[in-house]
Amino acid sequence: MNKAPRTPTNTPQGAVQGLSRPSVGAPEGVAVGVPIAVLSNVPRGDGRYPIAWLHICTPHRATPTATSTCECGRNRRAFGGARVLALIDDHTTHRDHCPLRTTLEGRQAA
């Protein structure tokens, strides 16, 4: 019996090489149209953007909570129905007297 030596068929020489394509332009690190960094408070459309937030949570049969935050540094929290209602009023009052908001309105009036 004559046996021929077996050679592997998956050698690099046996692989078919594809045609090389010419590259056009500079290589890009990210997909086109994808922002590289997330920008906070980017003015939209008419230039307005939020500076204060009021978050109220009233779960079923649980204690209501609220958080009032502003970019001026104000950060208040309240727990319980009466205190949450008081924080809502306080947030509304702060909105009218916030130093960031009053300077923005003064600039727009000038």
ZIWO-V717628 format. One record per pair of residues at least 24 apart in sequence whose C-alpha atoms are under 10 Angstrom apart, sorted by the first residue. I is the first residue (numbers start at 1). J is the second residue. D is the distance in whole Angstrom. If there is no record, write none. Layout:
# ZIWO-V717628
I;J;D, I;J;D
This chain:
# ZIWO-V717628
51;95;9, 51;98;10, 51;100;8, 51;101;8, 52;91;9, 52;94;9, 52;95;8, 52;98;9, 52;100;10, 52;101;10, 53;91;9, 53;95;10, 54;87;9, 54;88;8, 54;91;7, 54;92;9, 55;88;10, 56;84;8, 56;85;10, 56;87;10, 56;88;9, 57;84;10, 58;84;10, 67;91;9, 68;92;10, 68;94;10, 70;94;9, 70;95;9, 70;98;9, 70;100;9, 71;98;9, 71;99;10, 71;100;8, 71;101;10, 72;98;7, 72;99;7, 72;100;6, 72;101;9, 74;98;9
